[in-house]
Amino acid sequence: YYPKENLWIIMALFIVKKEGEQMKQILCFGDSNTYGLIPGTTKRYDWNARWTGIIGKKFAGTGYQIIEEGLCGRTTVFDDPLRAGRRGTELLPTILETHRPLDTVILMLGTNDCKAHYGATAQMIGLGIHKLIGQIRDFVPKANILLISPIYLGDDVWDGYDSEFNEESVNISKQLGKVYEQIAAEEKVFYLRASDYAFPSNADREHLDEEGHEKLAQAILQKLQEVLS
């Protein structure tokens, strides 16, 4: 029996990079909650506060490198009429080629797909996730895939916070977990429900605060022990 706090030390002993061995990379592909947007602002949390940075710090010295690819407004398959380059399926192949070989891809998208002007159901958003998983398998077929369903949108997010969402957007965001879980089973990929661990900040009803980033990071770290074992 090993104390829980020692698990990462033990794990590091098994995955530490040998001299001349290629460093393994974990790509985090997502939206503003992967980017680390500070709720209610246009600023970004620093490396030590956002979940990708917390994970990166934990993996330091183990032979793994965390690659952040979070973009505010990113969707699965929808083009944003106001901002270019937000369609995930348009950019993901290029990003995969840029960073390969990859050991693991963490995929967390879907919140922006809930915006009212896309008119998408949870099932339609799920089809976009299927397509992204297909692209990952085409470009990095040996990579592990960890699919994360995003946190729920907060109630009244459209009222003085983000008018691109409405009440139906909130309902759809709460349906994504079940849809993504089914996709993960069908695609045989790893799955985590972010809403089991973190919630949107009261500051904007949409983005993680520092506590949310910490809680999500710890949940992902625990899941990665399974993914990388």
Salt bridges, closest charged atoms under 4 A:
GLU68 OE1 - ARG44 NH2 3.75
GLU68 OE2 - ARG50 NE 2.61
GLU69 OE2 - HIS99 NE2 3.25
ASP79 OD1 - ARG87 NE 3.01
ASP80 OD2 - ARG83 NE 3.79
GLU97 OE1 - ARG100 NH2 3.68
ASP155 OD1 - LYS174 NZ 3.69
GLU164 OE1 - LYS115 NZ 3.25
GLU181 OE1 - ARG193 NH2 3.00
GLU186 OE1 - HIS130 NE2 3.39
GLU187 OE2 - HIS130 ND1 2.68
GLU187 OE1 - ARG137 NH1 2.68
ASP196 OD2 - ARG193 NE 3.86
ASP204 OD2 - HIS207 ND1 2.56
GLU206 OE2 - HIS207 NE2 3.90
GLU211 OE2 - LYS215 NZ 3.02
GLU226 OE1 - LYS223 NZ 3.00
